[in-house]
Amino acid sequence: NETFILLFKERKLCLDCHNQEYVSEFGRVKNIEQILKEKKFIHEPVKEGCSDCHAPHAEKYPYLLNEFYTPTMYAPSNTRNFKLCFNCHSEELMQLESGNLATNFRNGNQNLHYEHLKGQKARNCNLCHDMHAGDNEHLIKNKIQFGQWEMPMEFNPSKNGGSCLTGCHEKKDYYLTPVGQ
């Protein structure tokens, strides 16, 4: 909250260093500035800065995250494993099996986020979504890194739902039920 002691607005300050890729024995940090310039859709919190998700002066969680976020591809289904996302997004994405208020990713009243986030192998949000910016609506990725394989993902939104085709399953169409039905 100390905006007057910063040299620049938050986003510019962060991107002055995150304008290149960094590689170390701990992993890789992508060139965030380049990603934001190239992608069509930017995650809303990223438009202003980075502190909604990152704490630059603390290292309680990897990647200077404000909250825990599972680093694994799959994790047991509990809100703690995705706490970072649930700071802004509703936990009902994970908890409600049906209903049409938690998400627009549903088939009728079936919550499709729930289907992907249930059980002992809940899929990590970043399997399907780019966290910073993406080429598709809802930050849906074009490819999913699955070990050494870049699995194509064909996501096609429509006015009343959409379709998804991945290496995980055959083409699935889904349709929205209007709120109140």
Kinemage of the C-alpha trace (Angstrom):
@kinemage 1
@onewidth
@group {chain A} dominant
@subgroup {mainchain}
@vectorlist {calphas} color= white
{ca asn a 1} P 0.000 0.000 0.000
{ca glu a 2} L 3.049 2.276 -0.046
{ca thr a 3} L 2.648 3.439 -3.643
{ca phe a 4} L 4.503 6.704 -3.098
{ca ile a 5} L 7.785 5.032 -2.161
{ca leu a 6} L 7.939 2.892 -5.310
{ca leu a 7} L 10.075 4.143 -8.186
{ca phe a 8} L 7.409 3.212 -10.740
{ca lys a 9} L 3.899 1.806 -10.864
{ca glu a 10} L 3.895 -1.800 -9.742
{ca arg a 11} L 3.568 -3.458 -13.142
{ca lys a 12} L 6.420 -1.446 -14.692
{ca leu a 13} L 8.600 -2.059 -11.650
{ca cys a 14} L 8.130 -5.829 -11.887
{ca leu a 15} L 8.559 -5.960 -15.661
{ca asp a 16} L 11.851 -4.012 -15.497
{ca cys a 17} L 13.395 -7.312 -14.344
{ca his a 18} L 10.874 -9.804 -15.695
{ca asn a 19} L 11.628 -8.759 -19.277
{ca gln a 20} L 13.806 -11.807 -19.862
{ca glu a 21} L 13.834 -15.508 -19.060
{ca tyr a 22} L 15.750 -16.712 -16.019
{ca val a 23} L 17.024 -20.270 -15.665
{ca ser a 24} L 18.649 -21.694 -12.551
{ca glu a 25} L 19.020 -25.009 -10.770
{ca phe a 26} L 15.629 -24.268 -9.198
{ca gly a 27} L 13.777 -23.983 -12.492
{ca arg a 28} L 12.797 -21.488 -15.147
{ca val a 29} L 11.048 -18.129 -14.847
{ca lys a 30} L 9.493 -17.064 -18.141
{ca asn a 31} L 9.813 -13.650 -19.773
{ca ile a 32} L 6.559 -12.234 -18.419
{ca glu a 33} L 6.814 -8.950 -20.315
{ca gln a 34} L 7.045 -10.803 -23.631
{ca ile a 35} L 4.098 -13.038 -22.710
{ca leu a 36} L 1.949 -10.008 -21.863
{ca lys a 37} L 2.846 -8.303 -25.145
{ca glu a 38} L 2.173 -11.362 -27.313
{ca lys a 39} L -1.038 -12.717 -25.792
{ca lys a 40} L -4.541 -11.554 -26.627
{ca phe a 41} L -6.111 -12.045 -23.181
{ca ile a 42} L -4.450 -10.885 -19.948
{ca his a 43} L -5.497 -12.134 -16.510
{ca glu a 44} L -7.284 -9.183 -14.890
{ca pro a 45} L -5.047 -8.885 -11.784
{ca val a 46} L -1.929 -8.833 -13.982
{ca lys a 47} L -3.120 -5.730 -15.840
{ca glu a 48} L -2.286 -3.543 -12.831
{ca gly a 49} L 0.567 -5.418 -11.227
{ca cys a 50} L 1.705 -8.621 -9.671
{ca ser a 51} L 1.057 -8.331 -5.933
{ca asp a 52} L -2.380 -9.966 -6.024
{ca cys a 53} L -0.525 -13.261 -6.468
{ca his a 54} L 3.128 -12.514 -5.642
{ca ala a 55} L 4.778 -11.102 -2.496
{ca pro a 56} L 8.146 -9.705 -3.613
{ca his a 57} L 9.564 -9.442 -0.078
{ca ala a 58} L 8.537 -12.857 1.202
{ca glu a 59} L 9.304 -16.400 0.285
{ca lys a 60} L 6.786 -18.385 2.227
{ca tyr a 61} L 5.728 -20.188 -0.957
{ca pro a 62} L 7.637 -20.971 -4.188
{ca tyr a 63} L 7.758 -18.233 -6.849
{ca leu a 64} L 7.078 -15.661 -4.124
{ca leu a 65} L 3.385 -16.572 -4.153
{ca asn a 66} L 1.070 -15.024 -1.563
{ca glu a 67} L -0.698 -18.314 -0.870
{ca phe a 68} L -0.098 -21.997 -1.378
{ca tyr a 69} L -0.574 -23.341 -4.879
{ca thr a 70} L 0.225 -26.975 -5.585
{ca pro a 71} L 3.322 -27.350 -7.751
{ca thr a 72} L 2.227 -30.769 -8.994
{ca met a 73} L 0.144 -31.676 -12.042
{ca tyr a 74} L -2.366 -33.524 -9.859
{ca ala a 75} L -3.213 -33.055 -6.195
{ca pro a 76} L -5.889 -34.229 -3.773
{ca ser a 77} L -9.090 -32.253 -4.127
{ca asn a 78} L -9.116 -29.679 -1.351
{ca thr a 79} L -9.279 -25.924 -1.417
{ca arg a 80} L -5.916 -25.605 0.368
{ca asn a 81} L -4.077 -26.970 -2.691
{ca phe a 82} L -5.477 -24.154 -4.830
{ca lys a 83} L -5.666 -21.430 -2.172
{ca leu a 84} L -3.933 -18.872 -4.365
{ca cys a 85} L -6.657 -19.110 -7.022
{ca phe a 86} L -9.425 -19.104 -4.432
{ca asn a 87} L -8.299 -15.726 -3.133
{ca cys a 88} L -10.281 -14.326 -6.076
{ca his a 89} L -12.181 -17.226 -7.652
{ca ser a 90} L -15.004 -18.932 -5.798
{ca glu a 91} L -14.277 -22.200 -3.986
{ca glu a 92} L -17.653 -23.344 -5.335
{ca leu a 93} L -15.811 -24.105 -8.600
{ca met a 94} L -14.383 -27.082 -6.749
{ca gln a 95} L -17.161 -27.823 -4.274
{ca leu a 96} L -20.468 -27.694 -6.173
{ca glu a 97} L -21.209 -30.728 -8.319
{ca ser a 98} L -24.113 -28.987 -10.018
{ca gly a 99} L -25.706 -25.591 -10.267
{ca asn a 100} L -25.336 -22.746 -12.648
{ca leu a 101} L -23.904 -19.982 -10.505
{ca ala a 102} L -20.357 -21.199 -9.724
{ca thr a 103} L -19.030 -21.289 -13.292
{ca asn a 104} L -19.899 -21.017 -16.962
{ca phe a 105} L -17.827 -24.121 -17.613
{ca arg a 106} L -20.752 -26.472 -17.234
{ca asn a 107} L -22.885 -28.862 -19.203
{ca gly a 108} L -26.439 -27.949 -18.333
{ca asn a 109} L -26.191 -27.693 -14.561
{ca gln a 110} L -23.190 -30.055 -14.278
{ca asn a 111} L -20.174 -28.080 -13.010
{ca leu a 112} L -17.296 -29.165 -15.259
{ca his a 113} L -14.686 -27.517 -13.022
{ca tyr a 114} L -15.943 -29.825 -10.262
{ca glu a 115} L -15.452 -32.801 -12.599
{ca his a 116} L -11.821 -31.820 -13.196
{ca leu a 117} L -11.096 -30.923 -9.555
{ca lys a 118} L -12.551 -33.881 -7.663
{ca gly a 119} L -10.928 -36.927 -6.074
{ca gln a 120} L -7.297 -37.673 -5.360
{ca lys a 121} L -6.163 -36.488 -8.809
{ca ala a 122} L -7.612 -33.005 -9.075
{ca arg a 123} L -6.020 -31.354 -12.093
{ca asn a 124} L -3.894 -28.315 -11.467
{ca cys a 125} L -5.515 -25.111 -12.772
{ca asn a 126} L -2.426 -24.407 -14.881
{ca leu a 127} L -2.930 -27.567 -16.933
{ca cys a 128} L -5.705 -25.796 -18.851
{ca his a 129} L -5.259 -22.110 -17.931
{ca asp a 130} L -2.377 -19.697 -18.522
{ca met a 131} L -1.946 -17.811 -15.263
{ca his a 132} L -0.628 -14.563 -16.709
{ca ala a 133} L -2.004 -14.273 -20.240
{ca gly a 134} L -3.235 -16.456 -23.074
{ca asp a 135} L -4.414 -16.604 -26.646
{ca asn a 136} L -7.902 -17.886 -25.799
{ca glu a 137} L -10.860 -16.689 -23.772
{ca his a 138} L -10.720 -17.705 -20.120
{ca leu a 139} L -6.943 -18.001 -20.539
{ca ile a 140} L -7.365 -21.511 -21.955
{ca lys a 141} L -4.082 -22.890 -23.299
{ca asn a 142} L -3.519 -24.175 -26.828
{ca lys a 143} L -1.191 -26.908 -25.549
{ca ile a 144} L -0.738 -28.752 -22.292
{ca gln a 145} L 2.749 -29.823 -21.267
{ca phe a 146} L 2.357 -33.451 -20.235
{ca gly a 147} L 5.841 -34.714 -19.392
{ca gln a 148} L 7.839 -34.454 -22.629
{ca trp a 149} L 4.677 -34.307 -24.736
{ca glu a 150} L 3.026 -31.040 -25.724
{ca met a 151} L -0.571 -32.191 -25.906
{ca pro a 152} L -2.752 -30.032 -28.176
{ca met a 153} L -5.936 -28.694 -26.675
{ca glu a 154} L -8.696 -27.534 -28.949
{ca phe a 155} L -11.001 -25.272 -26.983
{ca asn a 156} L -13.833 -23.655 -28.916
{ca pro a 157} L -16.122 -21.389 -26.905
{ca ser a 158} L -19.593 -20.576 -28.177
{ca lys a 159} L -22.387 -18.309 -27.052
{ca asn a 160} L -24.140 -21.203 -25.294
{ca gly a 161} L -21.170 -23.299 -24.152
{ca gly a 162} L -18.389 -24.736 -26.253
{ca ser a 163} L -16.257 -27.782 -26.869
{ca cys a 164} L -12.942 -29.150 -25.714
{ca leu a 165} L -10.727 -31.774 -27.336
{ca thr a 166} L -7.526 -32.905 -25.642
{ca gly a 167} L -5.338 -35.966 -25.481
{ca cys a 168} L -7.123 -36.700 -22.180
{ca his a 169} L -10.530 -37.329 -23.739
{ca glu a 170} L -12.465 -37.280 -26.992
{ca lys a 171} L -14.196 -34.086 -28.097
{ca lys a 172} L -16.635 -32.994 -25.421
{ca asp a 173} L -19.382 -30.487 -26.170
{ca tyr a 174} L -21.009 -28.616 -23.337
{ca tyr a 175} L -24.041 -26.385 -23.157
{ca leu a 176} L -25.087 -23.741 -20.673
{ca thr a 177} L -28.419 -23.823 -18.925
{ca pro a 178} L -29.667 -20.272 -18.399
{ca val a 179} L -29.547 -19.057 -14.799
{ca gly a 180} L -32.807 -19.839 -13.014
{ca gln a 181} L -33.506 -23.073 -14.887
